């Protein structure tokens, strides 16, 4: 999935982000999601609210906090907020 954007499936990535079997799986799912958001993958725009809710929800409390995963999560949320604000102001995707 990392090397082939066409194989990225938002449902699978969100599931691995919110319900990971390991910290490794969650890290890579978040990394893929960050790339999708940054690249404005066509699966992202219609699912912004769902993505935001999944990342802001009560996710992975069974895992010890890992700064790298939280940093990726926060970068995704910041970028989504920026994109939403830009569109609300009548801007284009930037």
N, C-alpha and C positions, 0 to 999 in steps of 0.2 A: 504493500500500500504506500509506503514511503516513496518509492521510486516511480510509482504509477498513479498519478492523481485520479485517473478514471476508475480506479479500483476502490477509492475511498468511499465508504458507506457511512453516512452520518449516524444512522441508528446504531450501528455496531460500535462506532467511535464513542458516542455518548454513553452507551452501556458500559464500555470498558473504562470510561472516565468516572462514571458514577458508581459502578458496581464492579470494581476491579478484583481479579483473583490475586493480584500482587501489586506491589509498588511499581515494579518494572512495567507491567501492563498499563497501569494508569499513566505513568510518565510518557510512554510512547503514544498512547491514545490522546493525551493532552497536546503532545507535540504535533500530531497529525491535525488535530482540531485547530491549533494555532495557525498552521500552514493553510488550512482551508479558509479560515477567516481572513487571514492576510491576503490570500490570493483571490478572495471573493468568489469562492466556489459556488456554483449555482444551487447547491443544496443549503447554503447558509442563509441567504436572504429570507426565504419563506419560513425559516425556522429560528429566527433570532430570539424570539421570546422563549422558545423551548430550550435553546442552548443556554441562554442566560439563566433560566430557572434551574436547569440541571447543574450549572456551575456554582450558583449561589445557594443551592439547596444543601441539605444535611448529607453531604457526600463523604464517603470513605472515613468515617470516624473510627472505624476499626483499625485503620492504618496509622502508624506513628506519623506525625507531621514531618514532611520532608520539604525543606525550603525550595528546592528546584521545582517540585510539582506545584506548590502554591504560587511561585513566581510566574510560571507558565499560565496557570489559571487566571491570575490577576492581569497578565498582559492580554489574554483573550478578552476578558471583560472590559478592559480599558479600550481595546480596539473596537469591540462591538458598540460600546457607548459612543465612541468617536464617530463611527459610521452612521449610527442612528441620528446623532445630532446633526451631522453634515446633511443627511437627507431631509431632516425636518426643517432645516434652514434653506432648503431648496437647492442645496449643492449637489454635485455629482459625486459618484464614488471616487474617492481620492486615496 
